[in-house]
Amino acid sequence: MGVFLFFLSFFSSNEIYHFYFKASGKTAFAANVAGSTKHIWLEQGSLLMFIAKKRVSIKTHQLISFNAAIPHRFECISNPFAKGLFYVVY
């Protein structure tokens, strides 16, 4: 798979990850715990995000937040490849 996640910090009930794709590809995440929210800040590139059956396009310098308890996946098809931050609040 062409995506890398680096755990940056853990503050009581929050987690921050830096991610970047090294190639086009897809990734999937299991749902987080009920009541959690995921925030994604895209630093570069673009991502297609699928939350359940909903498709959302994320562009450079865009922040998106969603219910992280819903299974979700990401697809990177652009070059430059997507990179950014995940911020999960539990």
C-alpha positions as CSV (number, residue, x, y, z in Angstrom):
1,M,0.0,0.0,0.0
2,G,1.2,3.5,-0.7
3,V,0.1,5.4,2.4
4,F,2.2,6.0,5.5
5,L,0.9,7.2,8.9
6,F,3.1,8.6,11.6
7,F,1.7,9.0,15.1
8,L,2.7,12.5,16.2
9,S,1.0,13.0,19.6
10,F,-1.5,11.6,22.1
11,F,-3.2,14.1,24.4
12,S,-5.6,12.3,26.8
13,S,-8.5,11.8,24.4
14,N,-7.0,13.0,21.2
15,E,-4.6,11.6,18.6
16,I,-2.7,13.4,15.8
17,Y,-1.3,11.6,12.8
18,H,0.7,12.8,9.8
19,F,0.0,10.9,6.6
20,Y,1.3,10.9,3.1
21,F,0.8,8.8,0.0
22,K,3.8,7.6,-2.0
23,A,1.8,6.3,-4.9
24,S,-1.8,6.3,-6.1
25,G,-3.9,4.0,-4.1
26,K,-6.7,3.3,-1.6
27,T,-6.7,2.8,2.1
28,A,-9.5,1.8,4.5
29,F,-9.9,2.4,8.2
30,A,-12.1,0.5,10.7
31,A,-14.6,2.7,12.4
32,N,-13.3,4.6,15.5
33,V,-15.2,4.3,18.8
34,A,-18.7,5.7,19.0
35,G,-18.8,9.5,19.7
36,S,-15.4,10.1,18.1
37,T,-14.8,12.8,15.5
38,K,-12.0,12.8,12.8
39,H,-10.6,16.1,11.4
40,I,-8.5,15.9,8.2
41,W,-6.3,18.8,7.1
42,L,-5.0,18.3,3.6
43,E,-1.6,20.0,3.0
44,Q,-1.0,18.8,-0.5
45,G,-2.8,17.0,-3.4
46,S,-6.4,15.8,-3.3
47,L,-8.2,12.9,-1.8
48,L,-11.5,11.1,-2.4
49,M,-13.0,10.1,0.9
50,F,-15.8,7.6,1.2
51,I,-17.9,7.6,4.4
52,A,-20.3,4.8,4.2
53,K,-21.8,5.3,0.7
54,K,-21.1,9.1,0.6
55,R,-18.2,10.3,-1.6
56,V,-16.4,13.6,-0.7
57,S,-13.6,15.3,-2.6
58,I,-10.9,17.0,-0.4
59,K,-8.6,19.6,-1.9
60,T,-5.4,21.2,-0.8
61,H,-5.7,23.4,2.3
62,Q,-9.2,22.1,3.1
63,L,-10.3,20.9,6.5
64,I,-13.1,18.3,6.8
65,S,-14.6,16.8,9.9
66,F,-16.9,13.8,10.2
67,N,-18.2,11.1,12.5
68,A,-15.3,8.7,12.8
69,A,-17.5,5.9,14.1
70,I,-18.6,5.4,10.5
71,P,-16.3,3.1,8.5
72,H,-14.4,5.2,6.0
73,R,-11.7,5.0,3.3
74,F,-9.5,7.3,1.2
75,E,-8.3,7.2,-2.4
76,C,-5.4,9.2,-3.8
77,I,-5.4,9.5,-7.6
78,S,-3.6,12.8,-8.0
79,N,0.0,13.8,-8.4
80,P,1.4,15.5,-6.3
81,F,0.2,12.7,-3.9
82,A,-1.9,13.6,-0.9
83,K,-0.3,14.5,2.5
84,G,-1.8,16.0,5.6
85,L,-2.9,15.5,9.2
86,F,-5.6,13.4,10.9
87,Y,-6.8,14.7,14.3
88,V,-9.1,12.3,16.2
89,V,-11.1,13.4,19.2
90,Y,-12.5,10.7,21.4
